[in-house]
Structures are given as structure tokens and as C-alpha cells.
Amino acid sequence: MDKTNSTIEMYELDLQELNNFISQSTRPNLKRQLEEYKKSLTSLYEEEKKKLVTVKEESQSPATTENMHSTSEVKLDIPLLPITKYAFENGDKFVK
């Protein structure tokens, strides 16, 4: 969780500095490149924030994770037979 927080802080600082570069730049080509990079960085920043929110929600609701663990242990009423004999077909017909 600390790693996610530090990543979000890093993105915030990067965006601030990038905004400074955009405001200082005078050449249109460079400004356009910086704006494109800002869009990609903003999307990464938003993804990290969403991850943090989902992690917080999961940590706040442990009952839902307990339910997930109990449903993964499904008991089957089907009798299982042990496999005692098996064979492999090594023909060229089955090679891909």
C-alpha cells in the first residue's frame, strides 16, 4: 500500500513539473509532445488511484473475502475414480 501511495505521489510531482514545462515552452511542436505525454501520464495516474481505492475497499470489507474463500471450496457429490491405466499416442498425426 505504501508503494502505491509513493507511486501516486511520484505521478503528482511529475504532472506538476510537466505543467511547468508546458507553461514555459514556446515551440508548438514541443508543446504538443508535452501535452501528449501529459495525457498518458494522467491516465497512468488515474489507474493508480483506482487501484488504491479498490485496495482500500478490499481491506475495509474482509467479510467479502471470507465469502470468496468459502465458495472456492466447493464439495462435489460425484464419486471420483482413480486413474490406474493410461496411454500416450506418439504418432506424427498428433504433432502440431
mmCIF file of the C-alpha atoms, coordinates in Angstrom:
data_MODEL
# 
_entry.id   MODEL 
# 
loop_
_atom_site.group_PDB 
_atom_site.id 
_atom_site.type_symbol 
_atom_site.label_atom_id 
_atom_site.label_alt_id 
_atom_site.label_comp_id 
_atom_site.label_asym_id 
_atom_site.label_entity_id 
_atom_site.label_seq_id 
_atom_site.pdbx_PDB_ins_code 
_atom_site.Cartn_x 
_atom_site.Cartn_y 
_atom_site.Cartn_z 
_atom_site.occupancy 
_atom_site.B_iso_or_equiv 
_atom_site.pdbx_formal_charge 
_atom_site.auth_seq_id 
_atom_site.auth_comp_id 
_atom_site.auth_asym_id 
_atom_site.auth_atom_id 
_atom_site.pdbx_PDB_model_num 
ATOM 1  C CA . MET A 1 1  ? 0.000   0.000   0.000   1.00 0.00 ? 1  MET A CA 1 
ATOM 2  C CA . ASP A 1 2  ? 2.886   2.349   0.732   1.00 0.00 ? 2  ASP A CA 1 
ATOM 3  C CA . LYS A 1 3  ? 4.303   1.560   -2.685  1.00 0.00 ? 3  LYS A CA 1 
ATOM 4  C CA . THR A 1 4  ? 1.039   2.629   -4.331  1.00 0.00 ? 4  THR A CA 1 
ATOM 5  C CA . ASN A 1 5  ? 0.966   5.830   -2.304  1.00 0.00 ? 5  ASN A CA 1 
ATOM 6  C CA . SER A 1 6  ? 4.521   6.676   -3.272  1.00 0.00 ? 6  SER A CA 1 
ATOM 7  C CA . THR A 1 7  ? 3.726   5.918   -6.915  1.00 0.00 ? 7  THR A CA 1 
ATOM 8  C CA . ILE A 1 8  ? 0.751   8.264   -6.801  1.00 0.00 ? 8  ILE A CA 1 
ATOM 9  C CA . GLU A 1 9  ? 2.870   10.971  -5.187  1.00 0.00 ? 9  GLU A CA 1 
ATOM 10 C CA . MET A 1 10 ? 5.514   10.478  -7.866  1.00 0.00 ? 10 MET A CA 1 
ATOM 11 C CA . TYR A 1 11 ? 2.896   10.890  -10.607 1.00 0.00 ? 11 TYR A CA 1 
ATOM 12 C CA . GLU A 1 12 ? 1.569   14.039  -8.933  1.00 0.00 ? 12 GLU A CA 1 
ATOM 13 C CA . LEU A 1 13 ? 5.039   15.561  -8.807  1.00 0.00 ? 13 LEU A CA 1 
ATOM 14 C CA . ASP A 1 14 ? 5.709   14.548  -12.411 1.00 0.00 ? 14 ASP A CA 1 
ATOM 15 C CA . LEU A 1 15 ? 2.473   16.154  -13.538 1.00 0.00 ? 15 LEU A CA 1 
ATOM 16 C CA . GLN A 1 16 ? 3.298   19.370  -11.700 1.00 0.00 ? 16 GLN A CA 1 
ATOM 17 C CA . GLU A 1 17 ? 6.717   19.570  -13.284 1.00 0.00 ? 17 GLU A CA 1 
ATOM 18 C CA . LEU A 1 18 ? 5.299   18.699  -16.678 1.00 0.00 ? 18 LEU A CA 1 
ATOM 19 C CA . ASN A 1 19 ? 2.777   21.528  -16.336 1.00 0.00 ? 19 ASN A CA 1 
ATOM 20 C CA . ASN A 1 20 ? 5.680   23.870  -15.593 1.00 0.00 ? 20 ASN A CA 1 
ATOM 21 C CA . PHE A 1 21 ? 7.480   22.707  -18.722 1.00 0.00 ? 21 PHE A CA 1 
ATOM 22 C CA . ILE A 1 22 ? 4.351   23.192  -20.808 1.00 0.00 ? 22 ILE A CA 1 
ATOM 23 C CA . SER A 1 23 ? 3.825   26.708  -19.487 1.00 0.00 ? 23 SER A CA 1 
ATOM 24 C CA . GLN A 1 24 ? 7.474   27.615  -20.182 1.00 0.00 ? 24 GLN A CA 1 
ATOM 25 C CA . SER A 1 25 ? 7.717   26.091  -23.639 1.00 0.00 ? 25 SER A CA 1 
ATOM 26 C CA . THR A 1 26 ? 7.284   28.349  -26.630 1.00 0.00 ? 26 THR A CA 1 
ATOM 27 C CA . ARG A 1 27 ? 7.723   25.990  -29.565 1.00 0.00 ? 27 ARG A CA 1 
ATOM 28 C CA . PRO A 1 28 ? 4.446   24.454  -30.756 1.00 0.00 ? 28 PRO A CA 1 
ATOM 29 C CA . ASN A 1 29 ? 5.922   21.088  -31.665 1.00 0.00 ? 29 ASN A CA 1 
ATOM 30 C CA . LEU A 1 30 ? 7.458   20.636  -28.230 1.00 0.00 ? 30 LEU A CA 1 
ATOM 31 C CA . LYS A 1 31 ? 4.299   21.867  -26.549 1.00 0.00 ? 31 LYS A CA 1 
ATOM 32 C CA . ARG A 1 32 ? 2.246   19.292  -28.471 1.00 0.00 ? 32 ARG A CA 1 
ATOM 33 C CA . GLN A 1 33 ? 4.629   16.493  -27.460 1.00 0.00 ? 33 GLN A CA 1 
ATOM 34 C CA . LEU A 1 34 ? 4.469   17.550  -23.834 1.00 0.00 ? 34 LEU A CA 1 
ATOM 35 C CA . GLU A 1 35 ? 0.667   17.665  -23.940 1.00 0.00 ? 35 GLU A CA 1 
ATOM 36 C CA . GLU A 1 36 ? 0.564   14.121  -25.349 1.00 0.00 ? 36 GLU A CA 1 
ATOM 37 C CA . TYR A 1 37 ? 2.886   12.910  -22.630 1.00 0.00 ? 37 TYR A CA 1 
ATOM 38 C CA . LYS A 1 38 ? 0.745   14.664  -20.053 1.00 0.00 ? 38 LYS A CA 1 
ATOM 39 C CA . LYS A 1 39 ? -2.320  12.765  -21.278 1.00 0.00 ? 39 LYS A CA 1 
ATOM 40 C CA . SER A 1 40 ? -0.563  9.417   -20.967 1.00 0.00 ? 40 SER A CA 1 
ATOM 41 C CA . LEU A 1 41 ? 0.823   10.298  -17.547 1.00 0.00 ? 41 LEU A CA 1 
ATOM 42 C CA . THR A 1 42 ? -2.602  11.440  -16.378 1.00 0.00 ? 42 THR A CA 1 
ATOM 43 C CA . SER A 1 43 ? -4.146  8.149   -17.444 1.00 0.00 ? 43 SER A CA 1 
ATOM 44 C CA . LEU A 1 44 ? -1.457  6.226   -15.528 1.00 0.00 ? 44 LEU A CA 1 
ATOM 45 C CA . TYR A 1 45 ? -2.088  8.423   -12.510 1.00 0.00 ? 45 TYR A CA 1 
ATOM 46 C CA . GLU A 1 46 ? -5.838  7.736   -12.665 1.00 0.00 ? 46 GLU A CA 1 
ATOM 47 C CA . GLU A 1 47 ? -5.241  3.980   -12.939 1.00 0.00 ? 47 GLU A CA 1 
ATOM 48 C CA . GLU A 1 48 ? -3.049  4.025   -9.844  1.00 0.00 ? 48 GLU A CA 1 
ATOM 49 C CA . LYS A 1 49 ? -5.671  5.979   -7.926  1.00 0.00 ? 49 LYS A CA 1 
ATOM 50 C CA . LYS A 1 50 ? -8.317  3.430   -8.911  1.00 0.00 ? 50 LYS A CA 1 
ATOM 51 C CA . LYS A 1 51 ? -6.044  0.612   -7.750  1.00 0.00 ? 51 LYS A CA 1 
ATOM 52 C CA . LEU A 1 52 ? -5.584  2.338   -4.422  1.00 0.00 ? 52 LEU A CA 1 
ATOM 53 C CA . VAL A 1 53 ? -9.332  2.775   -3.999  1.00 0.00 ? 53 VAL A CA 1 
ATOM 54 C CA . THR A 1 54 ? -10.008 -0.884  -4.762  1.00 0.00 ? 54 THR A CA 1 
ATOM 55 C CA . VAL A 1 55 ? -7.284  -1.992  -2.349  1.00 0.00 ? 55 VAL A CA 1 
ATOM 56 C CA . LYS A 1 56 ? -8.776  0.188   0.379   1.00 0.00 ? 56 LYS A CA 1 
ATOM 57 C CA . GLU A 1 57 ? -12.266 -1.175  -0.298  1.00 0.00 ? 57 GLU A CA 1 
ATOM 58 C CA . GLU A 1 58 ? -10.998 -4.742  -0.143  1.00 0.00 ? 58 GLU A CA 1 
ATOM 59 C CA . SER A 1 59 ? -9.172  -4.121  3.112   1.00 0.00 ? 59 SER A CA 1 
ATOM 60 C CA . GLN A 1 60 ? -12.240 -2.475  4.675   1.00 0.00 ? 60 GLN A CA 1 
ATOM 61 C CA . SER A 1 61 ? -14.588 -5.349  3.819   1.00 0.00 ? 61 SER A CA 1 
ATOM 62 C CA . PRO A 1 62 ? -12.951 -8.608  4.955   1.00 0.00 ? 62 PRO A CA 1 
ATOM 63 C CA . ALA A 1 63 ? -16.360 -10.365 5.021   1.00 0.00 ? 63 ALA A CA 1 
ATOM 64 C CA . THR A 1 64 ? -16.461 -10.414 1.235   1.00 0.00 ? 64 THR A CA 1 
ATOM 65 C CA . THR A 1 65 ? -13.049 -12.034 1.023   1.00 0.00 ? 65 THR A CA 1 
ATOM 66 C CA . GLU A 1 66 ? -14.136 -14.677 3.532   1.00 0.00 ? 66 GLU A CA 1 
ATOM 67 C CA . ASN A 1 67 ? -17.135 -15.425 1.329   1.00 0.00 ? 67 ASN A CA 1 
ATOM 68 C CA . MET A 1 68 ? -14.876 -15.814 -1.684  1.00 0.00 ? 68 MET A CA 1 
ATOM 69 C CA . HIS A 1 69 ? -12.713 -18.331 0.160   1.00 0.00 ? 69 HIS A CA 1 
ATOM 70 C CA . SER A 1 70 ? -15.700 -20.375 1.254   1.00 0.00 ? 70 SER A CA 1 
ATOM 71 C CA . THR A 1 71 ? -17.130 -20.553 -2.276  1.00 0.00 ? 71 THR A CA 1 
ATOM 72 C CA . SER A 1 72 ? -13.821 -21.725 -3.702  1.00 0.00 ? 72 SER A CA 1 
ATOM 73 C CA . GLU A 1 73 ? -14.003 -24.863 -1.570  1.00 0.00 ? 73 GLU A CA 1 
ATOM 74 C CA . VAL A 1 74 ? -16.868 -26.496 -3.429  1.00 0.00 ? 74 VAL A CA 1 
ATOM 75 C CA . LYS A 1 75 ? -17.613 -30.059 -2.419  1.00 0.00 ? 75 LYS A CA 1 
ATOM 76 C CA . LEU A 1 76 ? -18.710 -32.393 -5.180  1.00 0.00 ? 76 LEU A CA 1 
ATOM 77 C CA . ASP A 1 77 ? -21.110 -35.269 -4.672  1.00 0.00 ? 77 ASP A CA 1 
ATOM 78 C CA . ILE A 1 78 ? -19.667 -37.070 -7.689  1.00 0.00 ? 78 ILE A CA 1 
ATOM 79 C CA . PRO A 1 79 ? -17.570 -40.105 -6.812  1.00 0.00 ? 79 PRO A CA 1 
ATOM 80 C CA . LEU A 1 80 ? -14.084 -39.815 -8.215  1.00 0.00 ? 80 LEU A CA 1 
ATOM 81 C CA . LEU A 1 81 ? -12.365 -42.821 -9.719  1.00 0.00 ? 81 LEU A CA 1 
ATOM 82 C CA . PRO A 1 82 ? -8.588  -43.175 -9.610  1.00 0.00 ? 82 PRO A CA 1 
ATOM 83 C CA . ILE A 1 83 ? -6.826  -43.424 -12.959 1.00 0.00 ? 83 ILE A CA 1 
ATOM 84 C CA . THR A 1 84 ? -4.778  -46.599 -12.984 1.00 0.00 ? 84 THR A CA 1 
ATOM 85 C CA . LYS A 1 85 ? -4.039  -47.096 -16.681 1.00 0.00 ? 85 LYS A CA 1 
ATOM 86 C CA . TYR A 1 86 ? -3.241  -44.517 -19.305 1.00 0.00 ? 86 TYR A CA 1 
ATOM 87 C CA . ALA A 1 87 ? -1.515  -44.343 -22.678 1.00 0.00 ? 87 ALA A CA 1 
ATOM 88 C CA . PHE A 1 88 ? 0.037   -41.749 -24.949 1.00 0.00 ? 88 PHE A CA 1 
ATOM 89 C CA . GLU A 1 89 ? -0.277  -41.588 -28.711 1.00 0.00 ? 89 GLU A CA 1 
ATOM 90 C CA . ASN A 1 90 ? 3.101   -40.534 -30.125 1.00 0.00 ? 90 ASN A CA 1 
ATOM 91 C CA . GLY A 1 91 ? 2.216   -40.534 -33.813 1.00 0.00 ? 91 GLY A CA 1 
ATOM 92 C CA . ASP A 1 92 ? 3.131   -37.735 -36.238 1.00 0.00 ? 92 ASP A CA 1 
ATOM 93 C CA . LYS A 1 93 ? -0.546  -37.231 -36.854 1.00 0.00 ? 93 LYS A CA 1 
ATOM 94 C CA . PHE A 1 94 ? -0.973  -35.545 -33.484 1.00 0.00 ? 94 PHE A CA 1 
ATOM 95 C CA . VAL A 1 95 ? 2.049   -33.229 -33.628 1.00 0.00 ? 95 VAL A CA 1 
ATOM 96 C CA . LYS A 1 96 ? 1.322   -29.574 -34.237 1.00 0.00 ? 96 LYS A CA 1 
# 
